[in-house]
Amino acid sequence: MFALKSLQQRLALYLLLPVALFLVVTGGLGFFYIRKSLLKEWQEIAILRLERAAHQMDMRLYLLIQGMGALAQTGSDPQGAVIREWILKQIQRQEGVTQARLTWKAPASKEIAGRPGMSVRKVARVSPPQYFYPPGQKTVGLRSDLLDEAGHSLGQVEVVIKFSYLMQDVLTSGWLQSHMACVVEADRGNFLAHSDPSMKGRHCLGDTQSPLELAMLEAMKEKPFGTLMGKGHPPEEVVGYYRLHAAPWAIMLHAQGSQILAPIVHFRYYYLLSAILCLVVILVLIRLGVTSMVFSIRKISLKAQKVAQGHYGDPLPVASQDEIGQLTRSFNEMVEGLKQRDFISNTFGRYVDPKIAQDLLSRPEAALLGGEKRDVVILFADIRDFTPLAEKLSPEATIHLVNRFFSRMIEILQQHRGIIVDFLGDAILAFFDPLDGPLAPTARQALECALKMQQTIKEVNVPEGGWELPPLHMGIGLHAGEVVVGNIGSESRAKYGIIGAAVNLAHRIQAQARGGEVVVSDSVYRQVQHEVVVKREFQPRLKGIQEPITLYGVENLADMP
């Protein structure tokens, strides 16, 4: 039985064979898939371009039809003859129009006083236009009858327009890989115009008994637009069509299948040569790289042992672009991910008590985007009149004051198991999560924290280190409500926090607090009402809330000094 005795043989078998099989299967499936995609893409784009060209032709024809229809709007107006004459001149001046004339069949009912030759004819409406084709096939005519109220023809209006004007967008547009665009009568298949000189002798669609053209003629009678493919793989010819609304015509687009699929046909040979070259290169690299491969694997193994002991060190150098190089890069990325995870854990612990951080990280939702709804106590603290205060201080003094304020407040929040969500300028947003426990102890802890913060700010106002700084006054709002707790952001950048209407309400409650005061909502007050000392009770109207709510200015807790 054949045995693989060397690493080189194993690599040759385990790498070359799967790679060769992969290249063959991928190349074959890719060729058929891309061939189908190219044909489908041509069909979709062809329909869109045909629709645009048909719309432009419709607009030009509708402009003439509207002008002809305007003749009926003169009605029995005594000045109708003058207006009709003016309308005919305007039609005649339109681009591409070679002739516009009005012929009366019956004598006028009476002449207009003071205008010999001008007479009144009671035109009620204009019949739908009929299309006729003068000899030479270079122009097309529109003919409508001017009818009275009884439906009798009073005369005819004829407008002749050049096909070259109607077709200029069709004959000059870039039509993908198409080799011909033409316009035919949708019902009979007569050719009206085309972009291929070789079609000059052709008169009717299907006159050569082409199965594809005959099928196209039948399809145009059933559907307003579509595409058909000829026989063969790839198809010898692909045809798309789109019928106009203003005229009984259809625009057709012809393309050869070899033109549409030319990119993938050429690529097939390049892919085969590239696959052979790839296998040869892999074989050479296997032969030359076994020694360096073993050495690289040994380095990665030693490095992994150090990482397991918590010593990350510098990343390993990437000396090649092969699988070992990729393995080295992946290992470096893994180590960098471990370092980032530790950094996130450490950063999370800077503003949150380490025990709380550990508790949060142990919960499944803490490591994933999103979160869950639960009741928490929200604390919003803001320095009063800080903006005018900062304008009077130098940038250094402002930063020193804010950093000193935040460092003390963060310390107190950590001591009371508060989770800081964000620093909003000179404001702090934090919340107290009971996790799976009752809300009342958490509400008391949050209130105790807020009162402690108000006491500590007096220490912040004591001059320190030669800095003469103005005193700070802070307002704090507390509210308990349901929010979404979890990681907010994206996979690349997220933070653990809260969102919900209760957060907005806490901010508005904070705005009602005076400097040095803690104001709580009724939801917080109900949790601690037996042990709280209330200084004032009031019912303000808050922005975005229809009814006034009851707020309490808290002076102290019963057992606090």
N, C-alpha and C positions, 0 to 999 in steps of 0.2 A: 504493500500500500504506500502511496506517495506521501512523504512526510516533509513538512516545512521545517528545516533545521536552522535557518538564519532569519534575523529580523528583516534583512533585505528581501528575502523571498516572501516573507509574510506581507511586507508592505507592498511588494509588487502585485501579489494576488489580491490582497484586501483593499488596495487602492485603485489599481488599474482596472480590475474587473468591474467594480461598482461604478467607477467614473465612466468607463466605456459604455456600460449599459445605460447609465443616466443620460449621457450625451445622445445616444441613439434614440431613447424613448422621448426625451425632452425635445430633441430636434424634430422628430416625426410629429408628435402631438402639437408642438409649437407651429410647425408649418401648416398643418390643417386648420388649426385655430386662427392663425393670422390670416390665412387665405379667406376663411369665412368672414373674419372681421373686416378685411379690406373690401370685400364685395358688399357687405352690409353697410359699411361706411359710405361707399360710393352711392348706394341706393338712397340712404338718408339725406346725404348732401345734395344729390341730384334733385330729389323731390323739393328740398328747401329752395334751391336755386331756380328750379322751374316755377315754383310758387311765386317767388319774387318777380321773375320775368313776366309771368302771366298777370300778376297784379299791376305791373307797370303798363302792360298793354291794355288791360281793362281800364285803367285810369285815363289813358289817352282816348280810348273809345267812349268812355262815359262822359268825358269833357265835350265831345262832339254831340253825343246823345242829349246831354243837358242843354246844349245850345239849340239843338233842334226842338227840344221840348219847350224851350222858352218862347217859341213862336206861338204856342197855344195859350200862353198866359196873357197875350195881348187881348184875347176875347173880342168883345164888341166895342172896345175903346175907340173913340173917334180918331185918336192918334195911332191906332194899332198898325196901320199900314206903314207909318213912319218908323215906328218901333221895330216892325218886322224887317224893314229895309236895313235898319242899323244893326240888328242882330245878324243878318246875313253877312254884312260887311265884317263884323267881328269874327264870325266863323271863318270867313275867307282869309283873314289875317293870321289865323292860327298856323303854327309851324306844321309843315307837311301837307296842308290842305291845298289841293290844286283846283278845286271847283266847289262852289256852293251856290245853288240856284233854287228859286221858288217858282213853280209853274201852277197857274190857276186853271181849273177846269170849268168853273161856272162864273157868270158875270156877277159883279158886286151888287149889293142891294141898293146902294146909293153912293153918290160921290161926296167927298168932304168939301164943305163950303170953303171957297177961297183957295183950294188946292186942286186945280184941274189934273185929272189923271189919277188922283188919290181917292180911293174908295173904301167903304166899310164892308168888311167880310166878318161874319160872326163865327170865328174859329173857337171851338170848344175844347178840343184836345188833339193830340198827335198820336198816331198809331205807332206801335213798336217798330223799330227799324228793320228793314230787310237788307241783306248784304248781296251785292252783285259785284262781279269781277270784270272790269273792262278788258279788252284784248291786250295781250302783252304780259299780263300777270305782274305788273309793276305797281298797280294801284288797286284799291278796294273802295267800293262805294256803299254808302248808307242811304236808304230811301225810306221816307215815311210819308203817310197821307195826313193832310190837315183836315180834320173832321169837324162837322157842326154838331149841335146838340143831338140831332137825330142819327148821327153816325154816318152821314153822307160825306163823301170826299169832296172837298172844295178845291183841293190842289195837292201838289206833291213838292216836298223839299228833298233835294239830293245833295249829298256832300261826298266828294271824292278825295281820298287821302293816300299818300304814298306809302307803300308797304315798307320802304326803307326807313321811314320815320317810325312806324309802329314797331319795327323789328330791330331797331338799332341796338337796344340793350341785349336782345337775344343773340344777335350775330356778332357782337363785339365783346361779350363777357367771356372770362376765362372759365371754361366748362370742365374743370377737373381733368381726367384723362380721356375726355370725350373727343371723338374725331368728327362728329357732325351734330348740328342742331337744326331742326326744321319745324315748320308750322304746317298743319294739315287740317282739313275739314274733319271734325270729329266723327260725323255720321257716315260720310262717304269715303274718307281717307284721301281725298285729292290733295296733292302737295301745293301749298301756297308760296312758301319761301323756304330756303335751306342755305346752309353755310358750306356745303361740300360741292365743289365744281363737278365732281363725277356724277352727281345726281341730276345734272341738267336735263338729261333725256327722260327722267322718270316723271310720271304724271299722277300716279295713284299708289297709295300704300297697299302692298300685297300684289302688285301687278307682276312681280317675278315669282309669285307662288311661294314666297319665303314663309315657312311655318311660323317664324317669330313675328313677322309683320302681320300675318293673318290673325295670329293670337292677339297682337297689340290692337288691331282694328276692332276685334270683338270686346276686348277689355275696356276700350275707350267708350263703348256704348253702355257699359254696366257701371263703371266706377269713374269718379271725377279725376283720379290720379292713381299712379301705381308704377311698378317696375316689373319687367319680365327678363328672364335669362334664356339664352339659347342653349343648344346642346353642347356637351363636352365638359371636360374637367381640366383646366378651367373652361368656362363657357366661351364659345367663339365670339358671342356678342351679348351685350347687356343694354337694354332699352328702358328709358323712363319717360313718362308723359304726364302732362297736367292740362286739364281743360280750362278754358277761359269762361268767365261769367257773362261778359258783355257780348261775345260773339260765339258762334258754333264752331270754334276752333280748338285745337290742342297743340301745345308745344311738346316736341319730342326731342330726346337726347339719346344719341347712340354712342356706345363705347365698346372697344374690343376687350375681351377678357384678359388677353395677354398684356395689354397696356395697364389695366388696373392692377394685375398681379405681378408686374415686372419687378418691383422691389423685392418681393419675397422669393421669386424664381431665381434672381441673381444671388440673393443672400444664401440660398440653399447650398450653392457650391462653395461659397466662402465659409459657411458653417462647417461643411465636411472637412475642408482643409484645416480649419482652425481646430477641430476636434482631434484630427490625427496629430497635429503639431502639439496639442495639449498633452496627449498621451505620451508622446516621445519625451517632452520636457519633464513630465512627472517621473518617467522611468529614469532619466538622467539624474534628476534631483534625489530620487530614492537611492541611487547608486553612490552619489557623492555626499549625501547628507546624513548617513546613518550615524557616523561618529559624532558629529555636532549635535544630532538629535538626542542621543543618549546623554551627552554632557548637559544639554539644556534641560532635559527632564530631571537630571540629578539636582541642578540648581533650583528648579521649581520646587522639588521635594524638600530640600533643606530650608528654602524660604518659607514653605508652608508650616514647617515645624516651629519656626520663629514667630510666625503670625499667630499660631495656636497659643503661644505663651504671652501674647499681647505686645510683641515687638514688631512694629510694622516696617520701620526702616525706609530706605529709598526704593523706588520701583526697580524691577529687573530691567536691564537693557534689552531692547528688541533688536536682535541681530539678523533676522531674516523675515521674509514675507510669506513663508510656507505655513503649514499647519502648526508647527512648533512656534513660529512667530505669532500666529493667531492665539495659540494657547497662552503664550507669555503675555500678550496684550489683555486677554480675558482675565488672567490671573491678577495682573496689575489693576484692572478695573474692579475686580472683586475686592481686592485689598483696599482700594480707594473707597469703595462702597461701605466697607466695614468702618473705615476711618470716619466717613461722613455720618454713618449711623451713630457712632460714639459721639461725634461732634454735636449732632442733633440732640442726642440724649443729654449731653452736658449743657448745651444751650437751653434746652427745655428746663433744666434744673436751675438755671441762673435766676429766673423770675418766678419759679414755682418751687415750693418746698420739695427736696429730693424724695421724700417718702410719697408725696402726692404724685410726683412725676412717675415714680416706679409703679404706683397703683394704676395710673392712667395708661402707662405703656403695657401693663399686663392685660388690659381689656382689649378684645379683638378689634373694636372699632377705632381704637387710637392709632393703629398702624395703617388704616385704609382711608381713602377719600370718602366723604359723606359722614353720616352720624345718625343719631337717634333723638327722638323727642323726649324731654323729661323736664320736670320742674327744678329750677335753680333759683338762687338769690343773686341779683345783679347789683353791682356797686359801680356808680359813676361819680368820680371826684374831679373837680375843676377848680383851678385857682381863679379867684375873682379879680377882675380888672387887670389881668396880666398884660394885655396888649399895650395899654398906655404906660404900664410900668416898664415893660421891656424897651419901649422907645426912649426912655430916659436913661437907660443903662448902656454901657458898652457891650459889645458882643461877648467879650470874655466874662464880664460880670454876669450877663444873662445866662450863659452856659453854666457857669459855676453855681448860680442860684438854682437853676432847674435840676442840675445833676444832684445837688445836695438834697433838694426836695424829693426827687424820685428815689434816691438811695434809701432814705428813711422810710418812705411809704412802701417801697418794695419789701423792706425788712419786716414791716408790720404785717403786710399781706401774707408773706411766707409764714410768719408765726401763727397766723389764723387760718392757714390752709386755703388761702385765696389763690385763684388761678388768673393770672394777668393775661388779658386778651390783646390789648394794644395800648400804646401811648399816643394820644391824639393831641399833639402840640403840648400844652400844659395840662392836659386832662389824662385821667387813667380810667380804663374800662377793665373791670375784673368781675369774676363771678365765683360763687361758692356752690360746689356740687355735692349734694348729699349722696351721690352715686346710688346705691340701692337702699339707703337708709331713709328715715323720716326727715321732713323738711324743717320742723320746728327747731331742733338743735342747730341746724345749719343757719337758719335765720338769726338765731341769737348770736352765733359766732360771727356772722357778717356784721351785725349791729355793733357788737363789741369791738370788732376791727375798725369800723367807721369812727366810733367814738375815740378809740385809741389814736387813730390818725389825726383827729382834731386836737387831741392833747399834744401829740408829738410835733405838730407844726409850730407850736410855741417854742420848742427847742430849736427848730430850724431857723426861727427868726432871731436867735441869739447870735451876735456877731462872732465870727470865727476867722482866724488866720489873717487878720488885718483887713478883711473885706467889710466895708460899710454898706450893707444892703438894706433895702426897705423891707418891712414886714410883709409876710404873705397871709392871705385869708382864703380859706377854701370852703366851698360848698359841696356837700355829698348827698347823693340820692340813692335810696335802696328800694328795689322792687323785686317781688317774687312772681315768677310766671313761667309758662311753658316756652321753651326755645329748642332749637336744634343744636345739639352738642356734638362736635366732632371735628375732623380735619377739613378745613375750608381752603380751596385753591385748586391746584393741578398736580399731576404726578411729579412735575419737576420742582414745584414750590408750593408748599402748603403750611398752614399753621393750625394749631388746635384752638378752637374758639367756639363762639356761639353766634347764632343769627336768629332773628324773629322779631315780632312786633313788641315783645316785652323789652327788648334792648332799646328800641326807640322811646318807649314809655319811660324807662329808667333815665334816659338822657333828659327828657322833658321834666321829670320830677326833680332831677338835680338842678335844673335851671330855677326852680322855685326856692331853693335853699339859700339862705343868707350866708354871708361870710362867717365861718366858724360854726355853722349849723349842720345837723344831720336830719334830713327829711326822709320819711319812709312812707310807702304806700299802705293802703288798707290791707293788702295781702300779706305784707310783712308784719304789720301791727297785730293782726289776728294771731300770729304765731308766738308773739312775745308780750302780749298786752298785760299779762299779770305781773311782769317784772320790769316794765319800762316806765320811765318818768317822762311824761309828755309836757313839753313847754308850751306848745300852741297847736291848735287844730284848725284847719282851714280847707275850703273847697274851691280851688281855682279852676278855671277853664283852660285846658291844655290844647295846644294846636293838634288838629287831627282827631280830637275826641269830642263828640257832640255834647255829652252830659258832663257836668263838673264831677270831679272825683275828690274823695276825702284824703287829705294828706296830714301827716303828723310831724311836727318838729320835736325831735327827741332830745331831751337834755342829758339823760343818763340811764344806766341800768341800775336796778335796785342794789345789786351787790358789788358794783364798781366803785372805786374810790373817787 
